[in-house]
Amino acid sequence: MKITILGTAYPYRGGLAAFNERLANEFIKEAHEVKIITFTLQYPNFLFPGKTQYSDGPAPEGLNIERKMNSCNPFNWISLGREIKKDAPDLLIIKFWLPFMAPCLGTIARIARSNKKTKVVSILDNIIPHEKRIGDKMFASYFVNSVDKFVAMSRSVLSDVEQFDKSKPKEFCRHPLYDNFGTAVTKEEALKKLNLDPNYKYLLFFGIIRDYKGLDLLLKAFADKRIDKSRVKLLIAGEFYNNGEKYHLLEKELLLNDSIEWHTHFIPDDEVKYYFCAADIVVQPYKTATQSGVTQIAYHFEKPMLVTYVGGLAEIVPDGKVGYVTSCEPEKIADALVDFIEKDNSDIFLDGIKEEKQQYAWSKMTNAIIG
């Protein structure tokens, strides 16, 4: 098939780009003709809370990536839509994550599919955002009406789509493994690379730091006196997207100054493996969620996880088999961490992780899209 993926890709960085590029590679492996069309302008700078939107690494090899889409220019949406309409791919695949992008992506999709050949499939990170804004539902509805089929990566998102459309095909497919961050290294090598003390265990909080991800809950849980007695440190790796000062103030208030390793910068792809291989458990104390790419990196590196009962996280991390599922209360999070530390459960969960990760092949995602 002739396939166009419309969305974030190199030279942009982050999970969206990693997903689209890995998906393109899987389609190429299956002998399809694939092109990615990405942005000339993704976010205006005033809407982007991070330090930079761009990767400082090399372009991915073997991918056809064209920079042609401007998220803020309606004239660009029309011209690009017409270009894709004329090119007439069998499939136009759009990963949807933010209502702000709906006018751009929805307009391009509407025009492209008017050739009566191109089918539009959207892979949904979410349809209702974690951090809500005025106009979200109106924009999401506009986008939904431009799509032929939806693939949701959690059942909660699949249910959310019903608020906007009840008739179009919808399919649930688990978020595939992020296996594009290299092979695992030994814990000793990872600790040395990150300059971490090998005499401690490490609990990893990984990824962009936003309010809904519950780092404040984890800090309060980590202050539990039962944990304080253990040789355990909290490793926080990721860039602040909100004010980071409040977390440092909470750290001081809870007297955690000697127990936390702050690596609060964007973690480039070639360093991701060191953080996961240094960790004993990956902790995601989210207050709201749909699914998370972090869990799929943890599966790839075969690390146990702690997640909360929000969105689709409990679907992805079976409690007691590959880790822990708790409520969003610091006391409950602390209980699970204490259980892990005292029982040293890493090896207990390993068999379950190896079994469970088999469900997350990229071929399952391509089959769901083409199906």
C-alpha positions as CSV (number, residue, x, y, z in Angstrom):
1,M,0.0,0.0,0.0
2,K,0.9,3.6,-0.4
3,I,0.9,5.2,3.0
4,T,1.4,8.8,4.2
5,I,1.8,9.5,7.9
6,L,0.9,13.1,8.9
7,G,2.4,14.3,12.1
8,T,5.5,14.9,14.3
9,A,8.8,13.5,13.1
10,Y,12.5,14.5,12.8
11,P,13.8,17.2,13.2
12,Y,11.2,17.4,16.0
13,R,11.9,15.4,19.1
14,G,9.9,13.4,21.7
15,G,7.5,10.6,22.0
16,L,5.3,11.6,19.1
17,A,8.2,11.7,16.7
18,A,9.5,8.4,18.0
19,F,6.1,6.7,17.6
20,N,5.6,7.9,14.0
21,E,9.1,7.0,12.9
22,R,8.9,3.6,14.5
23,L,5.5,3.0,12.8
24,A,6.9,4.0,9.5
25,N,9.8,1.5,9.9
26,E,7.3,-1.3,10.6
27,F,5.3,-0.5,7.5
28,I,8.5,-0.4,5.4
29,K,9.4,-3.8,6.9
30,E,6.1,-5.1,5.6
31,A,6.9,-3.8,2.1
32,H,4.6,-0.8,2.0
33,E,5.6,2.5,0.4
34,V,5.7,5.1,3.3
35,K,6.2,8.8,3.5
36,I,6.0,11.0,6.6
37,I,4.9,14.6,6.3
38,T,5.9,16.7,9.3
39,F,5.8,20.3,10.4
40,T,7.6,23.4,9.3
41,L,5.9,24.9,12.4
42,Q,4.6,22.6,15.0
43,Y,3.9,24.9,18.0
44,P,4.3,28.7,18.2
45,N,7.0,29.3,20.8
46,F,4.6,30.8,23.3
47,L,2.6,27.6,23.3
48,F,5.6,25.3,23.8
49,P,6.7,25.2,27.5
50,G,9.9,23.2,26.9
51,K,13.4,24.6,26.0
52,T,13.3,23.4,22.4
53,Q,11.1,21.4,20.1
54,Y,14.0,20.2,18.0
55,S,16.3,17.2,18.2
56,D,20.1,17.7,18.2
57,G,20.7,14.2,16.9
58,P,21.0,12.8,13.4
59,A,18.1,12.2,11.1
60,P,16.7,8.6,11.2
61,E,18.1,6.5,8.5
62,G,15.9,5.0,5.7
63,L,12.8,7.3,6.2
64,N,11.3,9.7,3.7
65,I,10.4,12.7,5.8
66,E,9.1,15.9,4.3
67,R,8.6,19.2,6.2
68,K,5.5,20.8,4.7
69,M,2.9,21.4,7.4
70,N,2.3,24.6,9.3
71,S,-0.1,24.2,12.3
72,C,-1.2,27.8,12.3
73,N,-1.6,28.7,8.6
74,P,-5.0,27.8,7.0
75,F,-3.6,28.5,3.5
76,N,-1.0,25.8,4.1
77,W,-3.6,23.4,5.3
78,I,-5.6,23.8,2.0
79,S,-2.5,23.5,-0.3
80,L,-1.1,20.5,1.6
81,G,-4.6,18.8,1.6
82,R,-4.8,19.3,-2.2
83,E,-1.3,17.9,-2.6
84,I,-2.1,14.8,-0.6
85,K,-5.4,14.4,-2.5
86,K,-3.5,14.5,-5.8
87,D,-0.8,12.1,-4.5
88,A,-3.7,9.8,-3.5
89,P,-2.2,7.5,-0.9
90,D,-4.2,4.4,0.1
91,L,-3.9,5.4,3.8
92,L,-3.4,8.8,5.5
93,I,-2.5,8.1,9.1
94,I,-2.8,10.8,11.7
95,K,-1.8,10.5,15.4
96,F,-4.0,12.8,17.4
97,W,-3.0,14.1,20.8
98,L,-4.1,17.7,21.2
99,P,-7.3,19.7,20.2
100,F,-5.1,22.6,19.2
101,M,-4.0,20.6,16.2
102,A,-7.6,19.7,15.1
103,P,-8.2,22.6,12.7
104,C,-4.9,21.9,10.9
105,L,-5.1,18.1,10.8
106,G,-8.8,17.9,10.3
107,T,-8.8,20.4,7.3
108,I,-5.9,18.5,5.6
109,A,-7.7,15.2,6.1
110,R,-11.0,16.5,4.8
111,I,-9.4,17.7,1.6
112,A,-7.2,14.6,1.1
113,R,-10.0,12.1,1.4
114,S,-12.2,13.9,-1.0
115,N,-10.4,12.1,-3.8
116,K,-12.7,9.1,-2.8
117,K,-9.6,6.8,-2.6
118,T,-7.6,7.9,0.5
119,K,-8.8,6.5,3.8
120,V,-8.0,8.4,6.9
121,V,-7.1,6.5,10.1
122,S,-6.4,8.3,13.3
123,I,-4.3,6.7,16.1
124,L,-5.6,8.4,19.3
125,D,-3.3,9.3,22.2
126,N,-6.4,10.9,23.7
127,I,-9.5,12.7,22.4
128,I,-10.1,14.6,25.6
129,P,-6.9,16.2,26.8
130,H,-5.5,15.9,30.3
131,E,-5.2,19.6,30.8
132,K,-8.6,21.0,29.5
133,R,-9.0,24.3,27.7
134,I,-12.0,26.2,26.2
135,G,-12.9,24.9,22.8
136,D,-11.4,21.4,23.3
137,K,-14.7,19.6,22.5
138,M,-15.5,21.7,19.5
139,F,-12.0,21.2,18.0
140,A,-12.0,17.5,18.7
141,S,-15.4,17.1,17.1
142,Y,-14.1,18.9,14.0
143,F,-11.3,16.4,13.7
144,V,-13.4,13.3,14.4
145,N,-15.6,14.2,11.5
146,S,-12.6,14.2,9.1
147,V,-11.6,10.6,9.9
148,D,-12.7,7.2,8.5
149,K,-11.5,4.9,11.3
150,F,-10.0,5.3,14.8
151,V,-7.4,3.2,16.6
152,A,-7.3,3.9,20.3
153,M,-4.5,2.6,22.5
154,S,-6.6,2.4,25.7
155,R,-10.1,1.3,26.3
156,S,-10.9,4.6,28.1
157,V,-10.0,6.6,25.0
158,L,-12.1,4.2,22.9
159,S,-15.0,5.0,25.1
160,D,-14.3,8.7,24.9
161,V,-14.6,8.7,21.1
162,E,-18.3,7.6,21.6
163,Q,-19.0,11.1,22.8
164,F,-18.2,12.4,19.3
165,D,-19.1,9.5,17.0
166,K,-21.0,6.2,17.4
167,S,-20.9,4.9,13.9
168,K,-17.4,4.9,12.5
169,P,-15.1,1.9,12.9
170,K,-13.1,1.9,16.1
171,E,-10.5,-0.5,17.3
172,F,-8.5,-1.0,20.5
173,C,-4.8,-1.8,20.0
174,R,-2.3,-1.6,22.8
175,H,0.5,0.9,22.5
176,P,3.4,-1.1,21.0
177,L,6.8,-1.4,22.6
178,Y,9.3,1.4,22.3
179,D,12.1,-0.9,21.1
180,N,14.0,1.9,19.3
181,F,16.1,3.0,22.2
182,G,18.7,0.3,21.8
183,T,19.5,-2.8,23.7
184,A,19.9,-3.1,27.5
185,V,23.2,-2.5,29.2
186,T,24.2,-3.9,32.6
187,K,23.0,-2.0,35.7
188,E,26.7,-1.4,36.6
189,E,27.4,0.3,33.2
190,A,24.2,2.4,33.4
191,L,25.0,3.6,36.9
192,K,28.5,4.5,35.9
193,K,27.3,6.4,32.8
194,L,24.9,8.4,34.9
195,N,27.4,8.9,37.8
196,L,25.1,7.2,40.3
197,D,26.1,5.5,43.5
198,P,25.9,1.7,43.0
199,N,25.2,1.2,46.7
200,Y,21.6,2.4,46.3
201,K,18.4,1.1,44.6
202,Y,16.7,3.6,42.2
203,L,13.1,4.4,41.6
204,L,12.7,6.0,38.2
205,F,10.3,8.8,37.4
206,F,10.8,9.4,33.7
207,G,9.5,11.8,31.0
208,I,8.3,15.3,30.6
209,I,7.3,16.7,34.0
210,R,3.7,18.0,34.0
211,D,1.3,18.5,36.8
212,Y,-1.0,15.6,35.8
213,K,1.9,13.1,36.1
214,G,1.8,13.3,39.9
215,L,5.4,13.9,40.8
216,D,4.2,15.7,44.0
217,L,2.4,12.5,45.0
218,L,5.5,10.5,44.5
219,L,7.6,13.0,46.6
220,K,5.1,12.7,49.4
221,A,5.1,8.9,49.2
222,F,8.9,8.8,49.1
223,A,9.0,10.8,52.4
224,D,7.5,7.8,54.2
225,K,9.7,6.9,57.1
226,R,9.7,3.2,56.1
227,I,11.4,4.2,52.8
228,D,13.7,6.6,54.6
229,K,15.4,3.7,56.4
230,S,16.3,2.0,53.1
231,R,19.2,2.6,50.8
232,V,16.9,3.9,48.0
233,K,17.0,7.0,45.9
234,L,14.5,8.6,43.6
235,L,15.8,9.3,40.1
236,I,13.8,12.0,38.3
237,A,14.7,12.2,34.6
238,G,12.9,14.6,32.3
239,E,12.3,18.3,31.4
240,F,9.9,20.5,33.4
241,Y,6.9,21.7,31.4
242,N,5.4,23.5,34.4
243,N,7.0,25.4,37.1
244,G,9.7,23.2,38.7
245,E,10.3,25.3,41.7
246,K,7.2,24.0,43.5
247,Y,8.7,20.5,43.4
248,H,12.1,21.7,44.8
249,L,10.2,23.5,47.6
250,L,8.3,20.3,48.4
251,E,11.6,18.4,48.4
252,K,13.0,20.8,51.1
253,E,9.7,20.7,53.0
254,L,9.8,16.9,53.1
255,L,13.6,16.8,54.0
256,L,14.4,14.7,50.9
257,N,17.4,16.7,49.7
258,D,19.9,13.8,50.0
259,S,17.5,11.2,48.5
260,I,16.8,12.6,45.0
261,E,18.8,12.6,41.8
262,W,17.4,15.4,39.6
263,H,18.2,15.0,35.9
264,T,15.7,17.6,34.7
265,H,16.7,18.1,31.1
266,F,15.3,16.5,27.9
267,I,16.7,12.9,27.8
268,P,18.0,12.2,24.2
269,D,17.2,8.9,22.6
270,D,20.7,7.5,23.0
271,E,20.7,8.0,26.8
272,V,17.2,6.6,27.5
273,K,18.6,3.0,28.0
274,Y,20.9,4.1,30.8
275,Y,18.1,5.5,32.9
276,F,15.9,2.4,32.5
277,C,18.8,0.0,33.0
278,A,19.8,1.9,36.2
279,A,16.3,1.7,37.6
280,D,15.0,-1.0,39.9
281,I,11.4,0.0,39.3
282,V,9.6,2.6,37.1
283,V,7.1,4.7,38.9
284,Q,4.2,6.5,37.2
285,P,1.9,8.1,39.9
286,Y,-0.3,9.9,37.3
287,K,-3.4,11.8,38.4
288,T,-4.9,11.3,34.9
289,A,-3.8,9.3,31.9
290,T,-4.9,7.4,28.9
291,Q,-1.9,5.3,28.1
292,S,1.8,6.0,28.4
293,G,4.8,5.5,26.2
294,V,6.9,5.2,29.4
295,T,5.3,1.8,30.2
296,Q,6.3,0.6,26.8
297,I,9.9,1.6,27.3
298,A,9.8,-0.2,30.7
299,Y,8.5,-3.3,29.0
300,H,11.3,-3.2,26.4
301,F,13.9,-3.0,29.1
302,E,12.0,-5.5,31.3
303,K,11.5,-3.3,34.3
304,P,8.7,-3.6,36.9
305,M,6.3,-0.7,37.2
306,L,4.1,1.1,39.6
307,V,1.1,2.9,38.1
308,T,-2.1,4.4,39.4
309,Y,-5.7,3.5,38.7
310,V,-6.2,6.1,36.0
311,G,-7.1,5.8,32.3
312,G,-5.8,2.7,30.7
313,L,-2.7,2.3,32.9
314,A,-4.1,-0.6,34.9
315,E,-5.0,-2.4,31.6
316,I,-1.3,-2.2,30.6
317,V,0.3,-3.1,34.0
318,P,-1.4,-6.2,35.5
319,D,-1.2,-5.7,39.3
320,G,0.9,-8.3,40.9
321,K,2.2,-9.7,37.6
322,V,4.5,-7.0,36.3
323,G,4.3,-4.5,39.1
324,Y,1.8,-2.6,41.2
325,V,-1.4,-0.6,40.6
326,T,-2.4,1.7,43.4
327,S,-4.8,4.6,44.0
328,C,-3.5,8.2,43.6
329,E,-2.8,8.6,47.3
330,P,0.7,9.1,48.6
331,E,0.1,6.5,51.4
332,K,-0.9,3.8,48.9
333,I,1.9,4.6,46.6
334,A,4.3,4.4,49.6
335,D,2.8,1.0,50.6
336,A,3.6,-0.5,47.2
337,L,7.1,1.0,47.2
338,V,7.8,-0.4,50.6
339,D,6.5,-3.9,49.5
340,F,8.8,-3.8,46.5
341,I,11.9,-2.6,48.5
342,E,11.4,-5.1,51.4
343,K,10.6,-8.1,49.2
344,D,13.1,-7.2,46.5
345,N,10.5,-8.2,43.9
346,S,12.5,-7.5,40.7
347,D,13.1,-11.1,39.8
348,I,9.5,-12.1,40.9
349,F,8.0,-9.8,38.3
350,L,10.5,-10.6,35.5
351,D,8.7,-13.7,34.2
352,G,5.4,-11.8,34.1
353,I,7.0,-8.9,32.2
354,K,8.5,-11.2,29.6
355,E,5.1,-12.9,29.0
356,E,3.1,-9.6,29.0
357,K,5.4,-7.7,26.6
358,Q,4.6,-10.2,23.8
359,Q,1.3,-8.4,23.4
360,Y,2.9,-5.2,22.2
361,A,4.4,-6.1,18.8
362,W,4.3,-3.3,16.2
363,S,2.8,-5.7,13.7
364,K,-0.4,-5.7,15.9
365,M,-0.6,-1.9,15.3
366,T,-0.1,-2.1,11.6
367,N,-2.7,-4.9,11.4
368,A,-5.2,-2.7,13.3
369,I,-4.6,0.2,11.0
370,I,-4.8,-1.8,7.7
371,G,-7.6,-4.1,8.9
